């Protein structure tokens, strides 16, 4: 899953209006932000096999540090505690931790049974929605659309940057998603990892957007 995670990040603004969109996107996408570095270090492995599924050519061979349920729970706890230590916001920390966990749950819907429950364990889960392109599109685009709608409900642009940078990100994510679905497979694992690292720019884009938007609800200013 790709664009669905970003949809969850957008939608989380409804529940944590004081948390920057950049932080929320980082939480929702965190384990996929971590994964490229682990690939480059040789800690985790993936193969590019065109036709492996209807939706993606990637076969995830070994990724227990970034994508096993127990490890993701640990990353969620670490991010939540880190945010609480910096901001002293229980709500923000809780939402951020849930966002990190949500990534594993959404991946479990679309992936083949390749997601470990425990690092080094044998039990793998995955409902394999990737076996159907219409089903995958229905799941991801629905989540993304609802998340964008929720973000719009609780924020408004302060200026042209706040308006067009936001819609620019939405459009850019849709273009990337279309390229992932209908474009050529990555030429190499190294290229895949470097493209994955570029996702950090999307997080920075989220911070930029949030600097030019403000909350529209009274709860925005509650403790």
N, C-alpha and C positions, 0 to 999 in steps of 0.2 A: 504494500500500500504506500502511496505517496501523497497525493493531494488530500486524501481524507485526513491525514495527520495534521496538515496545515489548517483544514477546516475546524478540527477540534481546538487547535490553538487560537484561531480567531474567536470561536464561540466561548472560550474560557473567559474572555474579557467581560462577559455578562456576569460571571460569578466572582471575578476578582478585578473590579474596575480600576483599582489603583496600581495594578501590576502592568508594566510596559508590555506592549504587544511583542516586542523582541524577546523578552523573557518567556512569554507564553509560547511563542513559536519554538524557542529553544527547548522548552520542556517537552512539548508534544513530539518533537523530532529528535530528541536527545540521543537515543540509542542509534539512530541512523547517522547522526553527526559523529558519534564515537566510532562507528563501524569502519569507515574508510581508513582511519589511522591504524586500527588493529589489522586491517588487510595489509597495509603498507609495511607493518612490522612483522608480518608473517604469523601473527597470533591466531588469526581466523582465516578461513578459506572459503572461496566461492568459485564456481566454474561457470563459464559462458557456454551454454548449450542451446543454440537456436531450436525452438520447438519443444523445449522442456515443459513449458506450459503454454496455454493459449495466449496468455498476457505477457509473461516475462521469460527471457531466455536464461535467467539466472538460476543456478542450482546451488543452494546454500549448504555447503558441506559441513562446516564447523564454525559456529559462532556463539559459543556458550558465555563468553564474557559480556558481549553486548546484548544478546537476545534470549538467554535462558530466563525463565520466569523468576527464579531466585535472584539472579544477578540484577535483573531489571528492578526488582523490589528494593535491592540494595542501592541502586542508582537513584531510585525515587526517594528513598529515605535521605540519602546524602544531599540531593538537590533541595529537598524540602527543609532540612536542617540548615543547610547553607544559606538559603534565602531568609529563613527566620533569624539566623544570626546576624545577617546584614540589615534587614529591614524591620525586625521585630513585629512581623505581621503573620499571625497564625493563619488567617484566611488565605493569604498569598502563598504561604508555605504548603498548606494543605492542597490547594488547587494545583500548584506546581508538581507536587508529588503524584497526584492523581493523573496529571497529564503524562508524566513519564510512564506510569503503569498502563495508561490507555493505549500507548503505542503497541505494547505486547498484545493486548486484547484485540485490537484491530488487525494486527498482523496474523493472529491466530484464525481470524475469519477468512482471510484471503490466501494465506500460504498453504503449500503442501504440508503434510505432516513432517516438518523439519525443525519445529521450535521445541527445544528442550524445556522440561520443567526445572531440572537441576543440572548444574554444570557437571559433566561426567556421568550423568544418568542415562537411562535407556528409553525413558518414556518421551515420545515426541507427539506434538499435537499440530493441527492445522486442518481447517475445513475445506481448503482448496477451492475457494471462489474463483481463483485464477484459472480454473478449468473452463470458465465461461466469460467471454468478453462482455456480453450484455449485463450479466450479473455483477461483474466487477465495476463496470461503469455506473450501474444503478446505485451500488453501495457507496462508491467514492464520491460521485458527483452530488448525491443527496447529502452526505455528511458535509461536504465542502460548501454547498449552497446554504444549508442551515447555519453553519458556522459563520459565514460571511454575513448572513442576515442578522444573526445575533449581535455581531460586532457593530453593525450599522445601527442597531436599535439603541445601543448604549454609548455611542460616540458620534461626534460631528466634527467636520473639518473646521479648523480655525482660519485656513487660508487655502490658496490654490494647491500648495504642496500637499497639505493634508488630504485634499480631495483626489488629486491626480496621482500622487504617489501610492495611495491606497488602491485605486482601481488599476493602476499600472501593475502592482504586485499581483492582484487577482488575475489579470490577463496573462501576466508572465508565467504564473503557476499553471494556468490552463494550457499554455503553449508547451511548456516543459512536459506536462503530463501527456499531451498528444504526441510529442516526440518520443517519449518513453514507450508508448503503446504501439505507435505505427512506424517509428523510425528504425534504422538499422541497429543491430546489437552492438554493444561496445566493442571496440577493436581489440582490447586487452584488459586484463585485470588492473594493470597500472593506470590505464586511462579511466577505467570505472572508478577507481579510488580517488583520483584527482578531481573528477567531476563531482564525486560525493563531497569532497572538501569544500567545493564552491557553495554548498548549501549554507555555510556560515554567512555568506553575503545576503542570503534571504533573511536571516536573523537580524543582521544589521539594518536591512531595509525596514524590518518591523520596528526597530527602535526609532528610525528616522520618521516613519509615519506617525508614531505615537507622539513625537515631539510637536506635531502639527495638528493634533486632534484633541478634543476634550470630551469629558463625560457629559451625558445628557440627563442623568438621573440624580436625584437628591442623594441616593445611597452612595454615589461616587465619593462623597465627602464624609461618610460615616466612618467610625473607627474600624 
